[in-house]
Amino acid sequence: MKVTWRSEIIPITMIAAMFVLAVIAWPEAPDRIPIHWGISGEPDNYAGKVFGLFGAPLISLGIYALIFILPRIDPRRKNYALFWGKYLVIRTIIITVLACIQVVTFLWSTGVDVNMNIAVFMIIGFLLIFIGNYLGKLRSTWFVGIRTPWTLSSKESWNKTHRLGGWIFVVFGLALVIAAPFQEKSAFWVLAAAGAAALVFLYVYSYLVWKKDPEAGPAGTRVTRE
């Protein structure tokens, strides 16, 4: 699994920029930084200045390191080579989302009024759209993907569940992006319910495909083949 400067320059630059933004915001930032907003758009949970400003870049740095650790401890480590490029792209997408959150935190800390309902809906929506486009290309691993006892025990269940899950992620992400400007609380609850129902459906779907797969192993079996 090859790592090149070309594949690493974007995530490294973004993580570095996140730390820079935290340092720049430090003198003007209040002692309490919001880390969660309710559906009204108002902050409902705060953290201290250190975690509020440096939490996202530190989490990004941890994710960056974890991406290279997981393939080395995964029982199905050989499968990572089958989608390594996509794996790194998903890593970069996640770090990009955290960088967007850091930008929003920076703006808020420096006195810029930010509509968090729109920002959060848009950020999560685009995250789901981009990940959904790559979900169907993942191969069976113990740590990455839609991991149910049945996707882990059946190649067919893994592949079909991830292809369907990719479409669901994209559609749900588009719905979030479209709903964001309207800032309707009812839309939030409808989408939350739809998202929960979709997760339950994928869980059941993975079982149904596993049940019909003649080559499937016992549920949750740590088979190492693709």
Secondary structure as GFF3:
##gff-version 3
##sequence-region A 1 226
A	DSSP	alpha_helix	5	25	.	.	.	ID=ss1
A	DSSP	beta_strand	32	37	.	.	.	ID=ss2
A	DSSP	beta_strand	43	48	.	.	.	ID=ss3
A	DSSP	alpha_helix	49	73	.	.	.	ID=ss4
A	DSSP	three_ten_helix	77	82	.	.	.	ID=ss5
A	DSSP	alpha_helix	84	109	.	.	.	ID=ss6
A	DSSP	alpha_helix	116	135	.	.	.	ID=ss7
A	DSSP	alpha_helix	155	179	.	.	.	ID=ss8
A	DSSP	three_ten_helix	180	182	.	.	.	ID=ss9
A	DSSP	alpha_helix	185	212	.	.	.	ID=ss10
###
